[in-house]
Amino acid sequence: MFPRHARLSDGARLRRRHRFYTHLLLVTLFVLVCLALPSNLHSLAGVGYSLATLLMMAELEGTIRHGGKVNPRDLPYRLLGVLCLLAQWFWYLTPLSQRQSGWPLLVLTTLFVSWSVVRLVAFLAEERSVNGRVLMGAISGYLLLGLTAGLLFTGLETIQPGSFSSLHDPEMPLFPSGPIADATPLGRVLDFSRMNYFAFVCLTTVGFGDVLPMTPPAQISTVAFSVIGPIYMAVVMGMLIGRYASGNNGRAAEREDPPDGGRLG
């Protein structure tokens, strides 16, 4: 089902990792663009979520890391990804009368993305030099956290209506009727794109206050992502900046120390 890379050379593994970073950034940007389009095109974001899940299932595995060794946890990780993919589309196409269909989405997406981000950070930590492709990987991980928060917030609202409200009209429901994929923004203040907007507001700790978590699960989820965002930035960007600085210092030391044959005396 998935390609195996156990016999790839170090250079081939490096190129494949860097292509993965680029592709993941493009997919996450595609989802954000879809959410900014007119409401009748928001359903394209579901395709983007699925592409991101498939991409991480295929590429975030042990044989393209520096050691090139097969990770025994790759199979459980991919099985979790398949379940997450099925839960996404099951929730997306289920009528709102079956609100409990959001529970598998919440649980499986949380587990899969948490595991994916840990794997992505492990990939980034093993990079020996920092370039544009590595920075793309770091940025895509941050965007992935925000998009996942938006998906979880929307799923939480469908399970428990009233989990989030707006200062403009706190009584307006999120999805009035029909399948979630067919929900229209007419007659409501909150929608799928607005929940993703609120997710990035939480992740960046901006806190505009125009969308409010109203129930304890919504409030705890909001606090959790408000904590996760700065931690990700501190750990990943700090690690990459340190790696970049150490590389520059090493190159500077090499320029300052000439070979023994060039020394006087």
LUMSESE-838152 format. One record per residue: x, y, z of N, C-alpha, C in turn; residue number from 1. Coordinates in nm, 2 decimals. Layout:
<sites>
<site <X,Y,Z>,<X,Y,Z>,<X,Y,Z>,NUM>
...
</sites>
This chain:
<sites>
<site <0.08,-0.12,0.00>,<0.00,0.00,0.00>,<0.09,0.13,0.00>,1>
<site <0.20,0.12,0.08>,<0.28,0.24,0.08>,<0.42,0.20,0.04>,2>
<site <0.50,0.29,-0.03>,<0.63,0.26,-0.07>,<0.73,0.24,0.04>,3>
<site <0.83,0.16,0.02>,<0.93,0.13,0.12>,<1.06,0.19,0.08>,4>
<site <1.13,0.25,0.17>,<1.25,0.33,0.14>,<1.37,0.28,0.22>,5>
<site <1.37,0.15,0.26>,<1.48,0.10,0.35>,<1.61,0.10,0.28>,6>
<site <1.62,0.09,0.14>,<1.74,0.08,0.07>,<1.78,0.21,0.01>,7>
<site <1.72,0.32,0.04>,<1.76,0.45,-0.01>,<1.89,0.50,0.05>,8>
<site <1.97,0.57,-0.03>,<2.09,0.63,0.02>,<2.06,0.74,0.11>,9>
<site <2.16,0.79,0.18>,<2.14,0.91,0.27>,<2.09,1.03,0.19>,10>
<site <2.15,1.05,0.07>,<2.11,1.16,-0.01>,<1.96,1.15,-0.06>,11>
<site <1.92,1.03,-0.10>,<1.79,1.01,-0.14>,<1.69,1.03,-0.03>,12>
<site <1.72,0.98,0.09>,<1.63,1.00,0.21>,<1.62,1.15,0.24>,13>
<site <1.73,1.22,0.23>,<1.73,1.37,0.26>,<1.64,1.44,0.15>,14>
<site <1.65,1.40,0.03>,<1.57,1.47,-0.08>,<1.42,1.43,-0.06>,15>
<site <1.39,1.31,-0.02>,<1.25,1.27,0.01>,<1.19,1.34,0.12>,16>
<site <1.27,1.36,0.23>,<1.22,1.44,0.35>,<1.19,1.58,0.31>,17>
<site <1.28,1.64,0.23>,<1.26,1.78,0.19>,<1.14,1.80,0.10>,18>
<site <1.12,1.70,0.01>,<1.00,1.70,-0.07>,<0.87,1.69,0.01>,19>
<site <0.88,1.61,0.12>,<0.77,1.59,0.21>,<0.73,1.72,0.28>,20>
<site <0.84,1.79,0.32>,<0.81,1.92,0.39>,<0.74,2.02,0.30>,21>
<site <0.79,2.02,0.17>,<0.72,2.11,0.07>,<0.58,2.07,0.04>,22>
<site <0.56,1.94,0.02>,<0.42,1.90,-0.01>,<0.33,1.92,0.11>,23>
<site <0.37,1.90,0.23>,<0.29,1.92,0.35>,<0.25,2.07,0.36>,24>
<site <0.34,2.16,0.33>,<0.31,2.30,0.34>,<0.21,2.34,0.23>,25>
<site <0.23,2.29,0.11>,<0.14,2.32,0.00>,<0.00,2.27,0.04>,26>
<site <-0.02,2.15,0.10>,<-0.15,2.10,0.13>,<-0.22,2.18,0.24>,27>
<site <-0.14,2.22,0.34>,<-0.20,2.30,0.45>,<-0.24,2.44,0.39>,28>
<site <-0.16,2.49,0.31>,<-0.20,2.62,0.24>,<-0.32,2.61,0.16>,29>
<site <-0.33,2.49,0.09>,<-0.45,2.47,0.01>,<-0.58,2.47,0.09>,30>
<site <-0.57,2.41,0.21>,<-0.69,2.40,0.30>,<-0.72,2.55,0.34>,31>
<site <-0.62,2.62,0.38>,<-0.65,2.76,0.42>,<-0.71,2.84,0.31>,32>
<site <-0.66,2.82,0.19>,<-0.72,2.90,0.07>,<-0.86,2.86,0.05>,33>
<site <-0.89,2.73,0.06>,<-1.03,2.68,0.04>,<-1.12,2.74,0.14>,34>
<site <-1.08,2.76,0.27>,<-1.16,2.82,0.37>,<-1.18,2.97,0.35>,35>
<site <-1.10,3.03,0.27>,<-1.11,3.17,0.24>,<-1.20,3.19,0.11>,36>
<site <-1.24,3.09,0.04>,<-1.32,3.10,-0.08>,<-1.47,3.12,-0.04>,37>
<site <-1.55,3.15,-0.14>,<-1.70,3.15,-0.11>,<-1.75,3.02,-0.04>,38>
<site <-1.85,3.03,0.03>,<-1.90,2.92,0.12>,<-1.93,2.80,0.04>,39>
<site <-1.97,2.81,-0.09>,<-2.01,2.69,-0.16>,<-1.89,2.61,-0.21>,40>
<site <-1.77,2.67,-0.18>,<-1.64,2.59,-0.21>,<-1.57,2.55,-0.09>,41>
<site <-1.63,2.57,0.03>,<-1.56,2.53,0.15>,<-1.54,2.37,0.16>,42>
<site <-1.63,2.30,0.09>,<-1.62,2.15,0.09>,<-1.49,2.10,0.04>,43>
<site <-1.42,2.19,-0.05>,<-1.29,2.15,-0.10>,<-1.18,2.13,0.02>,44>
<site <-1.21,2.20,0.13>,<-1.12,2.18,0.24>,<-1.11,2.04,0.29>,45>
<site <-1.23,1.97,0.28>,<-1.23,1.83,0.32>,<-1.13,1.74,0.24>,46>
<site <-1.12,1.78,0.11>,<-1.02,1.71,0.03>,<-0.88,1.74,0.08>,47>
<site <-0.85,1.86,0.12>,<-0.72,1.90,0.17>,<-0.69,1.83,0.30>,48>
<site <-0.78,1.81,0.39>,<-0.76,1.74,0.51>,<-0.72,1.59,0.48>,49>
<site <-0.80,1.54,0.39>,<-0.77,1.40,0.35>,<-0.63,1.38,0.29>,50>
<site <-0.59,1.48,0.20>,<-0.46,1.47,0.14>,<-0.35,1.48,0.24>,51>
<site <-0.37,1.57,0.34>,<-0.27,1.59,0.45>,<-0.26,1.46,0.53>,52>
<site <-0.37,1.39,0.56>,<-0.37,1.27,0.63>,<-0.29,1.16,0.55>,53>
<site <-0.33,1.15,0.42>,<-0.26,1.05,0.34>,<-0.11,1.08,0.32>,54>
<site <-0.07,1.20,0.31>,<0.07,1.24,0.29>,<0.15,1.20,0.42>,55>
<site <0.09,1.23,0.54>,<0.17,1.20,0.66>,<0.17,1.05,0.68>,56>
<site <0.06,0.97,0.65>,<0.07,0.83,0.66>,<0.18,0.77,0.57>,57>
<site <0.20,0.82,0.45>,<0.29,0.77,0.36>,<0.44,0.81,0.39>,58>
<site <0.46,0.93,0.44>,<0.60,0.98,0.45>,<0.65,0.99,0.59>,59>
<site <0.57,1.00,0.69>,<0.62,1.01,0.83>,<0.66,0.87,0.88>,60>
<site <0.75,0.81,0.82>,<0.79,0.67,0.87>,<0.94,0.66,0.88>,61>
<site <0.99,0.56,0.94>,<1.12,0.55,0.99>,<1.23,0.54,0.88>,62>
<site <1.20,0.48,0.77>,<1.30,0.45,0.67>,<1.35,0.57,0.59>,63>
<site <1.29,0.69,0.60>,<1.34,0.81,0.54>,<1.41,0.90,0.64>,64>
<site <1.42,0.86,0.77>,<1.49,0.93,0.86>,<1.64,0.91,0.84>,65>
<site <1.73,0.97,0.92>,<1.87,0.97,0.90>,<1.92,0.82,0.91>,66>
<site <1.88,0.75,1.00>,<1.93,0.61,1.02>,<1.88,0.52,0.91>,67>
<site <1.76,0.55,0.86>,<1.70,0.46,0.75>,<1.65,0.33,0.81>,68>
<site <1.63,0.32,0.94>,<1.58,0.19,1.00>,<1.43,0.19,1.00>,69>
<site <1.37,0.07,0.98>,<1.23,0.05,0.99>,<1.18,0.07,1.14>,70>
<site <1.08,0.15,1.15>,<1.03,0.17,1.29>,<0.91,0.08,1.31>,71>
<site <0.91,0.00,1.42>,<0.80,-0.10,1.44>,<0.67,-0.03,1.47>,72>
<site <0.67,0.10,1.50>,<0.55,0.17,1.52>,<0.49,0.23,1.40>,73>
<site <0.55,0.21,1.28>,<0.50,0.27,1.16>,<0.36,0.20,1.12>,74>
<site <0.35,0.07,1.14>,<0.22,0.01,1.11>,<0.11,0.06,1.19>,75>
<site <0.12,0.06,1.33>,<0.01,0.12,1.41>,<-0.02,0.27,1.37>,76>
<site <0.08,0.34,1.34>,<0.06,0.48,1.30>,<-0.02,0.49,1.17>,77>
<site <0.01,0.41,1.08>,<-0.07,0.41,0.95>,<-0.21,0.36,0.97>,78>
<site <-0.23,0.26,1.05>,<-0.36,0.21,1.08>,<-0.45,0.32,1.15>,79>
<site <-0.38,0.39,1.24>,<-0.45,0.51,1.30>,<-0.49,0.61,1.20>,80>
<site <-0.40,0.64,1.10>,<-0.43,0.73,1.00>,<-0.55,0.69,0.91>,81>
<site <-0.56,0.56,0.88>,<-0.67,0.51,0.80>,<-0.80,0.53,0.88>,82>
<site <-0.80,0.50,1.01>,<-0.92,0.52,1.09>,<-0.96,0.67,1.10>,83>
<site <-0.85,0.76,1.11>,<-0.88,0.90,1.11>,<-0.94,0.95,0.98>,84>
<site <-0.89,0.90,0.87>,<-0.94,0.93,0.74>,<-1.09,0.89,0.73>,85>
<site <-1.12,0.77,0.77>,<-1.26,0.72,0.76>,<-1.35,0.81,0.85>,86>
<site <-1.30,0.84,0.97>,<-1.38,0.92,1.07>,<-1.41,1.06,1.01>,87>
<site <-1.31,1.12,0.94>,<-1.33,1.25,0.88>,<-1.45,1.25,0.78>,88>
<site <-1.45,1.16,0.69>,<-1.55,1.16,0.59>,<-1.68,1.11,0.64>,89>
<site <-1.68,1.02,0.74>,<-1.80,0.97,0.81>,<-1.87,1.09,0.87>,90>
<site <-1.79,1.17,0.94>,<-1.85,1.29,1.01>,<-1.89,1.39,0.91>,91>
<site <-1.81,1.41,0.80>,<-1.84,1.52,0.71>,<-1.97,1.49,0.63>,92>
<site <-2.00,1.37,0.61>,<-2.12,1.33,0.52>,<-2.24,1.29,0.61>,93>
<site <-2.23,1.29,0.74>,<-2.34,1.24,0.82>,<-2.44,1.35,0.85>,94>
<site <-2.57,1.33,0.85>,<-2.67,1.43,0.88>,<-2.65,1.47,1.03>,95>
<site <-2.69,1.60,1.06>,<-2.68,1.65,1.19>,<-2.76,1.58,1.29>,96>
<site <-2.86,1.50,1.25>,<-2.94,1.42,1.34>,<-2.86,1.31,1.41>,97>
<site <-2.75,1.28,1.35>,<-2.66,1.18,1.41>,<-2.53,1.25,1.46>,98>
<site <-2.55,1.34,1.56>,<-2.44,1.43,1.60>,<-2.33,1.35,1.67>,99>
<site <-2.36,1.23,1.73>,<-2.26,1.16,1.80>,<-2.15,1.11,1.70>,100>
<site <-2.17,1.12,1.57>,<-2.07,1.07,1.48>,<-1.94,1.16,1.49>,101>
<site <-1.95,1.27,1.56>,<-1.83,1.35,1.58>,<-1.73,1.30,1.68>,102>
<site <-1.78,1.21,1.77>,<-1.69,1.16,1.87>,<-1.57,1.08,1.81>,103>
<site <-1.59,0.99,1.72>,<-1.47,0.92,1.66>,<-1.37,1.02,1.59>,104>
<site <-1.43,1.13,1.53>,<-1.34,1.23,1.47>,<-1.26,1.30,1.58>,105>
<site <-1.32,1.34,1.69>,<-1.24,1.41,1.79>,<-1.13,1.32,1.85>,106>
<site <-1.16,1.20,1.88>,<-1.06,1.11,1.94>,<-0.95,1.07,1.84>,107>
<site <-0.99,1.02,1.73>,<-0.89,0.97,1.63>,<-0.81,1.09,1.57>,108>
<site <-0.87,1.20,1.54>,<-0.79,1.31,1.49>,<-0.69,1.37,1.59>,109>
<site <-0.73,1.38,1.72>,<-0.64,1.42,1.82>,<-0.52,1.33,1.84>,110>
<site <-0.55,1.20,1.84>,<-0.44,1.10,1.85>,<-0.35,1.10,1.73>,111>
<site <-0.41,1.10,1.61>,<-0.32,1.10,1.49>,<-0.24,1.22,1.47>,112>
<site <-0.30,1.34,1.49>,<-0.22,1.46,1.47>,<-0.12,1.48,1.58>,113>
<site <-0.15,1.44,1.70>,<-0.05,1.45,1.81>,<0.07,1.36,1.77>,114>
<site <0.04,1.24,1.73>,<0.15,1.15,1.69>,<0.23,1.20,1.57>,115>
<site <0.16,1.26,1.47>,<0.22,1.31,1.35>,<0.31,1.43,1.39>,116>
<site <0.27,1.52,1.47>,<0.35,1.64,1.51>,<0.47,1.59,1.58>,117>
<site <0.46,1.49,1.67>,<0.58,1.44,1.74>,<0.68,1.38,1.64>,118>
<site <0.63,1.31,1.54>,<0.71,1.25,1.44>,<0.78,1.36,1.35>,119>
<site <0.70,1.46,1.32>,<0.75,1.57,1.24>,<0.86,1.64,1.31>,120>
<site <0.84,1.67,1.44>,<0.95,1.74,1.52>,<1.07,1.65,1.53>,121>
<site <1.05,1.52,1.54>,<1.17,1.43,1.54>,<1.25,1.43,1.41>,122>
<site <1.17,1.44,1.29>,<1.24,1.46,1.16>,<1.32,1.59,1.16>,123>
<site <1.26,1.70,1.21>,<1.32,1.83,1.21>,<1.44,1.83,1.30>,124>
<site <1.44,1.76,1.41>,<1.55,1.76,1.51>,<1.67,1.69,1.45>,125>
<site <1.65,1.60,1.35>,<1.76,1.53,1.30>,<1.83,1.60,1.18>,126>
<site <1.77,1.70,1.13>,<1.83,1.78,1.02>,<1.96,1.84,1.06>,127>
<site <2.06,1.81,0.98>,<2.20,1.86,1.02>,<2.22,2.01,0.97>,128>
<site <2.14,2.05,0.88>,<2.15,2.19,0.84>,<2.01,2.25,0.82>,129>
<site <2.00,2.38,0.83>,<1.87,2.44,0.82>,<1.86,2.52,0.69>,130>
<site <1.77,2.49,0.60>,<1.75,2.56,0.48>,<1.60,2.59,0.46>,131>
<site <1.56,2.63,0.34>,<1.43,2.67,0.32>,<1.33,2.55,0.33>,132>
<site <1.37,2.44,0.28>,<1.28,2.32,0.29>,<1.25,2.28,0.44>,133>
<site <1.36,2.29,0.52>,<1.34,2.25,0.66>,<1.24,2.35,0.73>,134>
<site <1.26,2.48,0.70>,<1.17,2.58,0.75>,<1.03,2.56,0.70>,135>
<site <1.01,2.51,0.58>,<0.88,2.48,0.53>,<0.81,2.37,0.62>,136>
<site <0.89,2.27,0.66>,<0.84,2.16,0.74>,<0.80,2.22,0.88>,137>
<site <0.88,2.31,0.93>,<0.84,2.37,1.06>,<0.71,2.45,1.05>,138>
<site <0.70,2.53,0.94>,<0.58,2.61,0.92>,<0.46,2.52,0.90>,139>
<site <0.47,2.41,0.82>,<0.36,2.33,0.79>,<0.31,2.26,0.92>,140>
<site <0.40,2.22,1.01>,<0.36,2.16,1.14>,<0.27,2.26,1.22>,141>
<site <0.31,2.39,1.22>,<0.23,2.49,1.29>,<0.09,2.51,1.23>,142>
<site <0.09,2.51,1.10>,<-0.04,2.53,1.03>,<-0.13,2.40,1.05>,143>
<site <-0.06,2.29,1.05>,<-0.14,2.16,1.08>,<-0.20,2.17,1.21>,144>
<site <-0.14,2.22,1.31>,<-0.20,2.23,1.45>,<-0.32,2.32,1.44>,145>
<site <-0.31,2.43,1.37>,<-0.42,2.52,1.36>,<-0.54,2.46,1.29>,146>
<site <-0.52,2.40,1.18>,<-0.63,2.33,1.10>,<-0.69,2.22,1.18>,147>
<site <-0.61,2.15,1.25>,<-0.67,2.04,1.34>,<-0.75,2.09,1.45>,148>
<site <-0.71,2.21,1.51>,<-0.79,2.27,1.61>,<-0.92,2.31,1.55>,149>
<site <-0.92,2.37,1.43>,<-1.05,2.41,1.37>,<-1.14,2.29,1.34>,150>
<site <-1.08,2.18,1.30>,<-1.16,2.06,1.28>,<-1.22,2.01,1.41>,151>
<site <-1.14,2.01,1.51>,<-1.19,1.96,1.64>,<-1.30,2.05,1.70>,152>
<site <-1.28,2.18,1.69>,<-1.38,2.27,1.74>,<-1.51,2.26,1.67>,153>
<site <-1.50,2.24,1.54>,<-1.63,2.22,1.46>,<-1.69,2.09,1.50>,154>
<site <-1.62,1.98,1.51>,<-1.67,1.86,1.56>,<-1.73,1.87,1.70>,155>
<site <-1.67,1.94,1.79>,<-1.72,1.96,1.92>,<-1.86,2.04,1.92>,156>
<site <-1.87,2.14,1.83>,<-1.99,2.21,1.82>,<-2.10,2.13,1.76>,157>
<site <-2.07,2.04,1.67>,<-2.18,1.95,1.62>,<-2.23,1.85,1.72>,158>
<site <-2.14,1.80,1.81>,<-2.17,1.71,1.91>,<-2.25,1.78,2.02>,159>
<site <-2.21,1.89,2.06>,<-2.27,1.97,2.17>,<-2.30,2.11,2.12>,160>
<site <-2.42,2.13,2.05>,<-2.45,2.27,2.00>,<-2.44,2.37,2.11>,161>
<site <-2.39,2.49,2.08>,<-2.37,2.59,2.18>,<-2.24,2.59,2.25>,162>
<site <-2.15,2.50,2.20>,<-2.01,2.50,2.26>,<-1.94,2.63,2.24>,163>
<site <-1.97,2.69,2.12>,<-1.91,2.82,2.09>,<-2.02,2.92,2.05>,164>
<site <-2.00,3.04,2.08>,<-2.09,3.15,2.04>,<-2.02,3.27,2.00>,165>
<site <-2.09,3.36,1.94>,<-2.03,3.49,1.89>,<-2.09,3.60,1.97>,166>
<site <-2.01,3.71,1.98>,<-2.06,3.83,2.05>,<-2.17,3.90,1.97>,167>
<site <-2.17,3.87,1.84>,<-2.27,3.93,1.76>,<-2.41,3.87,1.78>,168>
<site <-2.42,3.74,1.80>,<-2.55,3.67,1.82>,<-2.52,3.54,1.89>,169>
<site <-2.51,3.54,2.02>,<-2.48,3.42,2.10>,<-2.58,3.31,2.08>,170>
<site <-2.70,3.34,2.03>,<-2.80,3.23,2.02>,<-2.81,3.16,1.89>,171>
<site <-2.73,3.21,1.79>,<-2.73,3.15,1.66>,<-2.67,3.02,1.65>,172>
<site <-2.73,2.91,1.60>,<-2.67,2.78,1.59>,<-2.56,2.77,1.48>,173>
<site <-2.48,2.67,1.50>,<-2.37,2.66,1.40>,<-2.42,2.60,1.27>,174>
<site <-2.48,2.48,1.28>,<-2.54,2.41,1.16>,<-2.69,2.39,1.18>,175>
<site <-2.77,2.46,1.10>,<-2.91,2.45,1.12>,<-2.97,2.32,1.09>,176>
<site <-2.94,2.26,0.97>,<-3.00,2.13,0.93>,<-2.92,2.07,0.82>,177>
<site <-2.94,1.94,0.79>,<-2.88,1.88,0.68>,<-2.74,1.83,0.71>,178>
<site <-2.68,1.77,0.61>,<-2.54,1.72,0.62>,<-2.45,1.84,0.65>,179>
<site <-2.34,1.82,0.72>,<-2.25,1.92,0.75>,<-2.19,1.98,0.63>,180>
<site <-2.16,1.89,0.53>,<-2.10,1.94,0.40>,<-2.19,2.03,0.33>,181>
<site <-2.32,2.03,0.35>,<-2.42,2.11,0.28>,<-2.46,2.23,0.36>,182>
<site <-2.40,2.25,0.48>,<-2.45,2.36,0.56>,<-2.42,2.50,0.49>,183>
<site <-2.51,2.59,0.50>,<-2.50,2.72,0.44>,<-2.47,2.82,0.55>,184>
<site <-2.39,2.93,0.52>,<-2.37,3.03,0.62>,<-2.49,3.12,0.64>,185>
<site <-2.59,3.12,0.56>,<-2.71,3.20,0.57>,<-2.78,3.17,0.71>,186>
<site <-2.81,3.27,0.78>,<-2.89,3.25,0.91>,<-2.80,3.21,1.02>,187>
<site <-2.67,3.21,1.01>,<-2.58,3.17,1.12>,<-2.46,3.26,1.12>,188>
<site <-2.40,3.28,1.24>,<-2.28,3.36,1.25>,<-2.16,3.28,1.24>,189>
<site <-2.16,3.16,1.30>,<-2.04,3.07,1.30>,<-2.05,2.97,1.19>,190>
<site <-1.94,2.94,1.13>,<-1.94,2.84,1.03>,<-1.80,2.77,1.03>,191>
<site <-1.77,2.68,0.94>,<-1.65,2.60,0.94>,<-1.53,2.69,0.93>,192>
<site <-1.53,2.78,0.83>,<-1.41,2.87,0.82>,<-1.39,2.96,0.94>,193>
<site <-1.50,3.00,1.00>,<-1.49,3.09,1.12>,<-1.43,3.01,1.24>,194>
<site <-1.47,2.88,1.25>,<-1.41,2.80,1.35>,<-1.26,2.78,1.33>,195>
<site <-1.22,2.77,1.21>,<-1.07,2.76,1.18>,<-1.00,2.90,1.21>,196>
<site <-1.07,3.00,1.18>,<-1.02,3.14,1.22>,<-1.00,3.14,1.37>,197>
<site <-1.10,3.10,1.45>,<-1.09,3.10,1.59>,<-0.98,3.01,1.64>,198>
<site <-0.96,2.90,1.57>,<-0.85,2.80,1.61>,<-0.72,2.87,1.60>,199>
<site <-0.69,2.95,1.49>,<-0.56,3.01,1.48>,<-0.55,3.13,1.58>,200>
<site <-0.66,3.19,1.61>,<-0.66,3.30,1.71>,<-0.62,3.24,1.85>,201>
<site <-0.67,3.12,1.88>,<-0.62,3.05,2.00>,<-0.48,3.01,1.99>,202>
<site <-0.44,2.95,1.88>,<-0.30,2.90,1.86>,<-0.20,3.01,1.87>,203>
<site <-0.23,3.12,1.82>,<-0.14,3.24,1.83>,<-0.15,3.32,1.95>,204>
<site <-0.25,3.29,2.04>,<-0.28,3.36,2.16>,<-0.31,3.50,2.14>,205>
<site <-0.37,3.53,2.03>,<-0.41,3.67,2.00>,<-0.53,3.71,2.08>,206>
<site <-0.64,3.63,2.08>,<-0.75,3.65,2.17>,<-0.84,3.77,2.13>,207>
<site <-0.90,3.78,2.01>,<-0.98,3.89,1.97>,<-1.11,3.90,2.05>,208>
<site <-1.16,3.78,2.09>,<-1.28,3.78,2.18>,<-1.41,3.78,2.10>,209>
<site <-1.41,3.77,1.97>,<-1.53,3.78,1.89>,<-1.60,3.64,1.89>,210>
<site <-1.53,3.53,1.92>,<-1.59,3.40,1.93>,<-1.55,3.35,2.07>,211>
<site <-1.65,3.29,2.14>,<-1.63,3.26,2.28>,<-1.66,3.11,2.30>,212>
<site <-1.58,3.04,2.37>,<-1.61,2.90,2.42>,<-1.71,2.90,2.53>,213>
<site <-1.82,2.83,2.53>,<-1.92,2.84,2.63>,<-1.93,2.72,2.72>,214>
<site <-1.89,2.60,2.68>,<-1.90,2.48,2.76>,<-1.77,2.44,2.81>,215>
<site <-1.76,2.36,2.92>,<-1.63,2.32,2.97>,<-1.54,2.25,2.87>,216>
<site <-1.59,2.15,2.79>,<-1.51,2.09,2.69>,<-1.45,2.19,2.59>,217>
<site <-1.53,2.29,2.55>,<-1.48,2.39,2.45>,<-1.38,2.48,2.52>,218>
<site <-1.40,2.51,2.64>,<-1.31,2.60,2.71>,<-1.17,2.53,2.74>,219>
<site <-1.18,2.40,2.78>,<-1.05,2.33,2.80>,<-0.98,2.31,2.67>,220>
<site <-1.05,2.28,2.56>,<-0.99,2.27,2.43>,<-0.92,2.40,2.38>,221>
<site <-0.99,2.51,2.41>,<-0.93,2.64,2.37>,<-0.80,2.66,2.45>,222>
<site <-0.81,2.64,2.58>,<-0.69,2.66,2.66>,<-0.57,2.57,2.62>,223>
<site <-0.61,2.44,2.58>,<-0.50,2.35,2.54>,<-0.43,2.39,2.42>,224>
<site <-0.50,2.44,2.32>,<-0.44,2.49,2.20>,<-0.37,2.62,2.22>,225>
<site <-0.41,2.70,2.31>,<-0.35,2.83,2.34>,<-0.21,2.80,2.41>,226>
<site <-0.20,2.68,2.47>,<-0.07,2.64,2.54>,<0.02,2.57,2.43>,227>
<site <-0.04,2.49,2.35>,<0.03,2.41,2.25>,<0.10,2.50,2.15>,228>
<site <0.04,2.61,2.11>,<0.09,2.69,2.00>,<0.23,2.75,2.04>,229>
<site <0.24,2.82,2.16>,<0.37,2.88,2.20>,<0.47,2.77,2.23>,230>
<site <0.43,2.66,2.28>,<0.53,2.55,2.31>,<0.59,2.50,2.18>,231>
<site <0.51,2.48,2.07>,<0.56,2.44,1.94>,<0.66,2.54,1.89>,232>
<site <0.62,2.67,1.89>,<0.71,2.77,1.84>,<0.84,2.78,1.92>,233>
<site <0.83,2.76,2.05>,<0.95,2.77,2.14>,<1.04,2.65,2.11>,234>
<site <0.99,2.53,2.10>,<1.07,2.41,2.08>,<1.13,2.40,1.94>,235>
<site <1.04,2.41,1.84>,<1.08,2.39,1.70>,<1.17,2.50,1.65>,236>
<site <1.12,2.62,1.66>,<1.20,2.74,1.61>,<1.32,2.76,1.69>,237>
<site <1.32,2.74,1.82>,<1.44,2.75,1.90>,<1.54,2.65,1.86>,238>
<site <1.50,2.52,1.83>,<1.59,2.42,1.79>,<1.65,2.45,1.65>,239>
<site <1.57,2.50,1.56>,<1.62,2.53,1.43>,<1.71,2.65,1.43>,240>
<site <1.68,2.75,1.51>,<1.77,2.87,1.52>,<1.90,2.83,1.58>,241>
<site <1.90,2.75,1.68>,<2.02,2.70,1.74>,<2.11,2.62,1.64>,242>
<site <2.04,2.53,1.56>,<2.11,2.45,1.46>,<2.17,2.55,1.36>,243>
<site <2.10,2.65,1.31>,<2.15,2.74,1.21>,<2.26,2.82,1.27>,244>
<site <2.25,2.87,1.39>,<2.36,2.94,1.45>,<2.49,2.86,1.47>,245>
<site <2.47,2.74,1.51>,<2.59,2.65,1.53>,<2.66,2.62,1.40>,246>
<site <2.58,2.61,1.29>,<2.63,2.58,1.16>,<2.71,2.70,1.11>,247>
<site <2.66,2.82,1.14>,<2.73,2.94,1.10>,<2.86,2.96,1.18>,248>
<site <2.86,2.93,1.31>,<2.98,2.94,1.39>,<3.08,2.84,1.34>,249>
<site <3.04,2.72,1.31>,<3.13,2.62,1.26>,<3.20,2.66,1.13>,250>
<site <3.12,2.72,1.04>,<3.18,2.77,0.91>,<3.27,2.89,0.94>,251>
<site <3.24,2.97,1.03>,<3.32,3.09,1.06>,<3.46,3.04,1.12>,252>
<site <3.45,2.94,1.21>,<3.57,2.88,1.27>,<3.66,2.82,1.17>,253>
<site <3.60,2.76,1.07>,<3.69,2.70,0.96>,<3.76,2.80,0.88>,254>
<site <3.69,2.92,0.86>,<3.76,3.03,0.78>,<3.87,3.09,0.86>,255>
<site <3.85,3.10,1.00>,<3.95,3.16,1.08>,<4.07,3.08,1.10>,256>
<site <4.06,2.94,1.10>,<4.17,2.85,1.13>,<4.22,2.80,1.00>,257>
<site <4.33,2.85,0.95>,<4.39,2.79,0.82>,<4.45,2.66,0.85>,258>
<site <4.47,2.58,0.74>,<4.53,2.45,0.76>,<4.67,2.46,0.82>,259>
<site <4.73,2.35,0.88>,<4.86,2.36,0.94>,<4.97,2.40,0.85>,260>
<site <4.95,2.37,0.72>,<5.06,2.41,0.62>,<5.06,2.56,0.60>,261>
<site <4.95,2.62,0.63>,<4.95,2.77,0.61>,<4.99,2.85,0.73>,262>
<site <5.02,2.78,0.84>,<5.05,2.86,0.96>,<5.20,2.90,0.96>,263>
<site <5.23,3.01,1.02>,<5.37,3.06,1.02>,<5.44,3.00,1.14>,264>
<site <5.57,2.99,1.13>,<5.65,2.94,1.25>,<5.65,2.79,1.25>,265>
</sites>
